[in-house]
Amino acid sequence: MGRDRGHGGPIESRLIGLFASLFFSVPTAALIWLGVNKQLAYFGEGFVSSNYLVASITVFAVMALLLPRLFPSILGGIWRGILKVERWWGW
């Protein structure tokens, strides 16, 4: 009784999961980056460069690749944190 090799191995499933997670993590990273820049502009402190946006997308991609089952929980926690900060700022 061999394993059915027609469905793809762990590498293929991790890559598919990575691309699916990027659908949610790229907008999350962009919203965090835009929110930080908005607050910095409001207080006249300057801006965060786009290198930080690319770095955060890369961090999300690595987390999704290394922790495929835990990543949705991490992303959900980030969204809950975003909502708490948004309420704290009074928006």
Backbone as CSV, one residue per row, in Angstrom:
resi,resn,N_x,N_y,N_z,CA_x,CA_y,CA_z,C_x,C_y,C_z
1,MET,0.838,-1.178,0.000,0.000,0.000,0.000,0.883,1.242,0.000
2,GLY,1.131,1.719,-1.164,1.962,2.910,-1.311,1.145,4.181,-1.182
3,ARG,1.872,5.222,-0.982,1.229,6.530,-0.886,0.833,6.991,-2.280
4,ASP,-0.325,7.594,-2.387,-0.788,8.107,-3.677,-0.003,9.364,-4.015
5,ARG,0.838,9.286,-5.024,1.718,10.399,-5.373,1.077,11.362,-6.367
6,GLY,-0.154,11.159,-6.713,-0.806,12.026,-7.676,-1.297,13.343,-7.082
7,HIS,-1.309,13.444,-5.759,-1.855,14.645,-5.117,-0.790,15.645,-4.719
8,GLY,0.471,15.369,-4.957,1.526,16.313,-4.599,2.068,16.033,-3.213
9,GLY,3.311,16.370,-3.027,3.961,16.129,-1.751,3.896,17.331,-0.841
10,PRO,4.654,17.272,0.244,4.621,18.371,1.212,5.163,19.685,0.646
11,ILE,6.120,19.627,-0.268,6.659,20.865,-0.835,5.591,21.585,-1.649
12,GLU,4.880,20.841,-2.471,3.833,21.454,-3.289,2.721,22.028,-2.428
13,SER,2.339,21.292,-1.382,1.264,21.794,-0.520,1.708,23.029,0.253
14,ARG,2.971,23.077,0.657,3.456,24.274,1.352,3.502,25.478,0.414
15,LEU,3.899,25.262,-0.823,3.932,26.379,-1.774,2.531,26.875,-2.106
16,ILE,1.597,25.958,-2.247,0.209,26.361,-2.486,-0.318,27.136,-1.284
17,GLY,-0.015,26.659,-0.081,-0.421,27.379,1.127,0.223,28.745,1.231
18,LEU,1.483,28.838,0.780,2.176,30.122,0.787,1.488,31.118,-0.130
19,PHE,1.175,30.707,-1.337,0.505,31.618,-2.267,-0.896,31.987,-1.787
20,ALA,-1.586,31.043,-1.163,-2.912,31.359,-0.616,-2.797,32.334,0.558
21,SER,-1.773,32.165,1.384,-1.626,33.067,2.526,-1.201,34.461,2.100
22,LEU,-0.482,34.567,0.991,-0.083,35.888,0.507,-1.293,36.723,0.100
23,PHE,-2.373,36.057,-0.260,-3.606,36.762,-0.600,-4.104,37.586,0.590
24,PHE,-3.850,37.105,1.812,-4.278,37.825,3.011,-3.145,38.617,3.657
25,SER,-1.921,38.122,3.563,-0.842,38.783,4.279,-0.327,40.042,3.587
26,VAL,-0.385,40.104,2.273,0.073,41.320,1.574,-0.827,42.511,1.909
27,PRO,-2.156,42.381,1.848,-2.984,43.526,2.274,-2.807,43.867,3.748
28,THR,-2.566,42.860,4.597,-2.337,43.132,6.012,-1.066,43.957,6.200
29,ALA,0.009,43.566,5.538,1.261,44.316,5.640,1.093,45.726,5.083
30,ALA,0.364,45.851,3.992,0.143,47.175,3.402,-0.674,48.066,4.328
31,LEU,-1.696,47.513,4.967,-2.509,48.316,5.883,-1.713,48.746,7.111
32,ILE,-0.871,47.862,7.622,-0.028,48.236,8.760,0.925,49.350,8.351
33,TRP,1.559,49.205,7.193,2.503,50.203,6.709,1.814,51.547,6.474
34,LEU,0.631,51.513,5.864,-0.107,52.758,5.626,-0.572,53.392,6.935
35,GLY,-1.000,52.575,7.886,-1.427,53.108,9.181,-0.292,53.775,9.932
36,VAL,0.884,53.144,9.907,2.044,53.738,10.571,2.438,55.042,9.885
37,ASN,2.451,55.044,8.568,2.795,56.278,7.840,1.772,57.374,8.073
38,LYS,0.507,57.001,8.186,-0.535,57.992,8.446,-0.333,58.643,9.811
39,GLN,-0.015,57.832,10.813,0.209,58.385,12.138,1.470,59.233,12.184
40,LEU,2.513,58.791,11.502,3.736,59.596,11.468,3.507,60.922,10.749
41,ALA,2.722,60.902,9.684,2.417,62.144,8.973,1.553,63.057,9.836
42,TYR,0.656,62.474,10.602,-0.231,63.265,11.473,0.584,64.018,12.521
43,PHE,1.595,63.347,13.072,2.416,63.976,14.095,3.619,64.702,13.517
44,GLY,3.778,64.704,12.183,4.865,65.421,11.544,6.232,64.809,11.752
45,GLU,6.290,63.505,11.911,7.553,62.821,12.197,8.246,62.280,10.958
46,GLY,7.641,62.343,9.791,8.247,61.784,8.588,7.493,60.551,8.132
47,PHE,8.179,59.716,7.375,7.545,58.522,6.832,8.454,57.316,6.983
48,VAL,7.852,56.135,6.925,8.586,54.875,6.914,8.779,54.491,5.455
49,SER,9.978,54.094,5.092,10.256,53.789,3.688,9.553,52.503,3.251
50,SER,9.479,52.330,1.947,8.812,51.148,1.409,9.622,49.882,1.630
51,ASN,10.877,50.005,2.030,11.665,48.817,2.363,11.059,48.058,3.531
52,TYR,10.457,48.775,4.463,9.796,48.124,5.587,8.564,47.351,5.129
53,LEU,7.868,47.850,4.134,6.727,47.131,3.580,7.183,45.823,2.948
54,VAL,8.226,45.877,2.159,8.754,44.663,1.524,9.275,43.693,2.580
55,ALA,9.920,44.214,3.614,10.425,43.349,4.682,9.287,42.664,5.431
56,SER,8.206,43.395,5.707,7.090,42.774,6.423,6.380,41.735,5.559
57,ILE,6.285,41.966,4.258,5.702,40.960,3.367,6.589,39.720,3.344
58,THR,7.900,39.918,3.341,8.827,38.789,3.365,8.712,38.004,4.669
59,VAL,8.584,38.713,5.786,8.424,38.035,7.077,7.130,37.226,7.091
60,PHE,6.043,37.803,6.579,4.787,37.061,6.509,4.932,35.823,5.630
61,ALA,5.629,35.940,4.513,5.808,34.805,3.608,6.628,33.701,4.266
62,VAL,7.680,34.066,4.975,8.502,33.062,5.660,7.705,32.381,6.762
63,MET,6.933,33.157,7.530,6.101,32.556,8.570,5.070,31.606,7.970
64,ALA,4.481,31.990,6.852,3.497,31.128,6.213,4.124,29.851,5.687
65,LEU,5.357,29.934,5.237,6.048,28.756,4.708,6.502,27.835,5.835
66,LEU,7.009,28.404,6.930,7.526,27.587,8.025,6.447,27.111,8.989
67,LEU,5.402,27.896,9.172,4.336,27.569,10.127,2.976,27.571,9.428
68,PRO,2.742,26.627,8.509,1.513,26.707,7.707,0.222,26.536,8.513
69,ARG,0.258,25.764,9.579,-0.968,25.571,10.377,-1.172,26.675,11.403
70,LEU,-0.099,27.293,11.840,-0.181,28.343,12.850,-0.380,29.728,12.242
71,PHE,-0.032,29.894,10.979,-0.069,31.212,10.353,-1.455,31.865,10.358
72,PRO,-2.548,31.142,10.086,-3.863,31.816,10.158,-4.168,32.376,11.542
73,SER,-3.735,31.683,12.595,-3.942,32.201,13.947,-3.102,33.447,14.194
74,ILE,-1.876,33.431,13.687,-1.008,34.607,13.832,-1.614,35.801,13.101
75,LEU,-2.083,35.568,11.882,-2.679,36.649,11.097,-3.968,37.162,11.751
76,GLY,-4.752,36.261,12.326,-5.952,36.679,13.055,-5.619,37.525,14.268
77,GLY,-4.552,37.158,14.981,-4.107,37.960,16.122,-3.643,39.345,15.699
78,ILE,-2.979,39.406,14.552,-2.542,40.708,14.033,-3.749,41.580,13.704
79,TRP,-4.770,40.996,13.074,-5.970,41.771,12.742,-6.706,42.226,14.001
80,ARG,-6.752,41.363,15.020,-7.377,41.795,16.282,-6.582,42.942,16.906
81,GLY,-5.251,42.873,16.815,-4.414,43.964,17.316,-4.633,45.248,16.554
82,ILE,-4.784,45.140,15.220,-5.054,46.327,14.408,-6.358,46.974,14.840
83,LEU,-7.381,46.172,15.068,-8.676,46.719,15.486,-8.600,47.366,16.866
84,LYS,-7.838,46.761,17.789,-7.688,47.364,19.114,-6.970,48.703,19.041
85,VAL,-5.905,48.770,18.237,-5.173,50.031,18.078,-6.056,51.078,17.418
86,GLU,-6.834,50.655,16.448,-7.727,51.586,15.755,-8.769,52.159,16.715
87,ARG,-9.308,51.334,17.575,-10.275,51.835,18.580,-9.592,52.723,19.592
88,TRP,-8.349,52.384,19.944,-7.618,53.179,20.932,-7.331,54.572,20.390
89,TRP,-7.004,54.671,19.081,-6.761,55.962,18.470,-8.054,56.735,18.234
90,GLY,-9.185,56.088,18.390,-10.472,56.770,18.275,-11.008,56.911,16.868
91,TRP,-10.645,55.997,15.982,-11.151,56.078,14.622,-12.380,55.253,14.544
